[in-house]
């Protein structure tokens, strides 16, 4: 049984060693390619294709996503506004016509037309509704909240406890499966 166990597990090799071997082999291959082309190891970037170089450059220039309180600072909010308004197309002729037709297009607080709004065309309303629906669909797609199942038995007092119970159950099931397999093969090893 002990010999079978050793055979099944394979050689004892840590993860770092095998990764290091892979890196060494890769370096050797790159060195051979460079030698055939007459280049030095410092000029290894010349083996990259245009696509590979572009993806590397994008990774280097990409700004990290805001985290923590940076989500609410003015620059981040302004960038989000620019991203949202990028899709909106503006008809400057119609805008200038509306501005010329109404002398109080930009009203002051002392204006007597307070509370009155200019007529808005139906296509603009439809465009706004479509944008709101798209935004709602995106929000639903990025939701991390899991759905509640009515038919499932309640065995927890809150979400955190439910997560703990689920992990405990999975660990117990995995242990039970491995024990049942070894018992059925008749290869149980003494501790």
C-alpha positions as CSV (number, residue, x, y, z in Angstrom):
1,X,0.0,0.0,0.0
2,X,2.8,2.4,0.8
3,X,4.5,1.7,-2.6
4,X,1.2,2.4,-4.3
5,X,0.7,5.7,-2.5
6,X,4.2,6.8,-3.4
7,X,3.5,5.9,-7.1
8,X,0.2,7.8,-7.1
9,X,1.7,10.9,-5.5
10,X,4.7,11.2,-7.9
11,X,8.0,12.8,-7.0
12,X,8.2,15.4,-4.3
13,X,8.8,18.7,-6.0
14,X,7.8,22.0,-4.8
15,X,5.9,24.4,-7.0
16,X,8.6,27.0,-7.1
17,X,11.2,24.5,-8.4
18,X,9.1,23.4,-11.4
19,X,8.3,27.0,-12.2
20,X,12.0,27.9,-12.1
21,X,12.8,25.0,-14.4
22,X,10.1,26.2,-16.9
23,X,11.6,29.8,-16.7
24,X,15.1,28.4,-17.3
25,X,14.0,26.4,-20.3
26,X,12.2,29.4,-21.7
27,X,15.3,31.6,-21.3
28,X,17.3,28.9,-23.1
29,X,14.9,28.9,-26.1
30,X,14.9,32.7,-26.3
31,X,18.7,32.7,-26.1
32,X,18.9,30.2,-29.0
33,X,16.5,32.4,-31.1
34,X,18.6,35.5,-30.3
35,X,21.8,33.7,-31.2
36,X,20.5,32.6,-34.6
37,X,19.5,36.2,-35.3
38,X,22.7,37.7,-34.0
39,X,21.1,39.6,-31.2
40,X,22.1,40.1,-27.5
41,X,19.9,39.2,-24.5
42,X,19.1,42.9,-24.0
43,X,17.5,43.0,-27.4
44,X,15.0,40.3,-26.7
45,X,12.2,42.7,-27.2
46,X,12.9,42.6,-30.9
47,X,11.4,39.1,-31.0
48,X,8.0,40.5,-30.0
49,X,5.3,40.9,-32.6
50,X,3.5,44.2,-33.1
51,X,0.5,42.8,-31.3
52,X,2.5,41.6,-28.3
53,X,4.3,45.0,-28.0
54,X,0.9,46.8,-28.1
55,X,-0.6,44.7,-25.4
56,X,2.5,45.2,-23.2
57,X,2.4,48.9,-23.8
58,X,-1.3,49.0,-22.9
59,X,-0.6,47.2,-19.6
60,X,2.1,49.7,-18.8
61,X,0.0,52.8,-19.6
62,X,-3.2,51.5,-18.0
63,X,-4.2,53.4,-14.9
64,X,-5.3,51.3,-12.0
65,X,-9.0,51.3,-11.1
66,X,-9.9,53.7,-8.3
67,X,-10.3,52.0,-4.9
68,X,-11.4,53.1,-1.5
69,X,-12.2,56.8,-1.2
70,X,-10.7,57.6,-4.6
71,X,-13.9,56.3,-6.1
72,X,-15.6,59.5,-4.9
73,X,-13.0,62.1,-5.7
74,X,-13.7,64.8,-8.3
75,X,-11.4,63.5,-11.0
76,X,-12.9,60.0,-10.9
77,X,-16.4,61.3,-11.0
78,X,-15.5,63.6,-13.9
79,X,-13.9,60.7,-15.8
80,X,-17.1,58.6,-15.2
81,X,-19.2,61.5,-16.5
82,X,-17.0,61.8,-19.7
83,X,-17.4,58.0,-20.3
84,X,-21.2,58.2,-19.9
85,X,-21.6,61.2,-22.2
86,X,-19.2,59.9,-24.9
87,X,-22.2,58.1,-26.6
88,X,-24.5,61.1,-26.6
89,X,-24.7,62.9,-29.9
90,X,-25.5,66.6,-29.8
91,X,-27.4,68.4,-32.5
92,X,-25.9,71.9,-32.4
93,X,-28.2,73.4,-35.0
94,X,-31.3,72.4,-32.9
95,X,-29.6,73.7,-29.7
96,X,-28.8,77.1,-31.3
97,X,-32.3,77.3,-32.7
98,X,-33.9,76.7,-29.3
99,X,-31.5,79.3,-27.8
100,X,-32.5,81.9,-30.3
101,X,-36.2,81.2,-30.0
102,X,-36.3,81.7,-26.2
103,X,-34.7,84.9,-24.9
104,X,-34.6,83.4,-21.4
105,X,-32.9,80.1,-22.5
106,X,-30.5,80.5,-19.6
107,X,-32.8,81.8,-16.9
108,X,-31.7,83.6,-13.7
109,X,-33.2,83.1,-10.3
110,X,-35.4,86.2,-10.7
111,X,-36.9,85.0,-14.0
112,X,-40.7,85.0,-14.2
113,X,-40.6,81.8,-16.3
114,X,-39.4,79.8,-13.3
115,X,-40.6,76.1,-13.6
116,X,-41.3,76.2,-17.3
117,X,-39.4,73.9,-19.5
118,X,-39.0,73.9,-23.3
119,X,-40.7,71.3,-25.4
120,X,-38.6,68.1,-25.7
121,X,-39.0,65.9,-28.8
122,X,-40.1,62.3,-28.5
123,X,-37.0,60.9,-30.0
124,X,-34.9,62.5,-27.2
125,X,-37.1,61.1,-24.6
126,X,-36.8,57.6,-26.2
127,X,-33.1,58.0,-26.4
128,X,-32.9,58.9,-22.7
129,X,-35.2,55.9,-21.8
130,X,-33.0,53.6,-23.8
131,X,-29.9,54.9,-22.1
132,X,-31.5,54.3,-18.7
133,X,-32.5,50.8,-19.6
134,X,-29.0,50.0,-20.9
135,X,-27.5,51.4,-17.6
136,X,-29.9,49.2,-15.6
137,X,-29.0,46.1,-17.7
138,X,-25.3,46.8,-17.1
139,X,-25.9,47.2,-13.4
140,X,-27.7,43.9,-13.3
141,X,-24.9,42.1,-15.1
142,X,-22.3,43.3,-12.5
143,X,-24.3,42.4,-9.5
144,X,-22.4,40.2,-7.1
145,X,-25.4,39.4,-4.9
146,X,-26.5,35.8,-5.2
147,X,-30.2,35.0,-5.6
148,X,-32.2,33.7,-2.7
149,X,-33.6,30.2,-3.1
150,X,-37.0,29.8,-1.5
151,X,-37.0,26.0,-1.5
152,X,-33.6,25.7,0.2
153,X,-33.6,24.8,3.9
154,X,-32.5,27.6,6.2
155,X,-29.5,26.5,8.2
156,X,-27.9,29.9,9.0
157,X,-28.6,33.1,10.8
158,X,-26.9,35.5,8.3
159,X,-24.9,35.6,5.1
160,X,-21.6,35.2,6.8
161,X,-22.8,32.2,8.7
162,X,-24.3,30.7,5.5
163,X,-20.9,31.0,3.8
164,X,-19.2,29.3,6.7
165,X,-21.7,26.5,6.8
166,X,-21.3,25.9,3.0
167,X,-17.5,25.7,3.3
168,X,-17.7,23.4,6.2
169,X,-20.1,21.1,4.3
170,X,-17.9,21.0,1.2
171,X,-14.8,20.1,3.3
172,X,-16.7,17.3,5.0
173,X,-18.0,16.0,1.7
174,X,-14.6,16.0,0.1
175,X,-13.1,14.1,3.1
176,X,-16.0,11.6,3.0
177,X,-15.5,11.0,-0.7
178,X,-11.8,10.3,-0.4
179,X,-12.4,7.9,2.5
180,X,-15.1,6.0,0.7
181,X,-12.8,5.7,-2.4
182,X,-9.9,4.3,-0.4
183,X,-12.2,1.9,1.5
184,X,-13.8,0.6,-1.8
185,X,-10.3,0.0,-3.2
186,X,-9.1,-1.6,0.0
187,X,-6.1,0.6,0.1
188,X,-6.6,2.5,3.3
189,X,-3.3,3.5,4.7
190,X,-2.6,3.5,8.5
191,X,-1.9,6.9,10.0
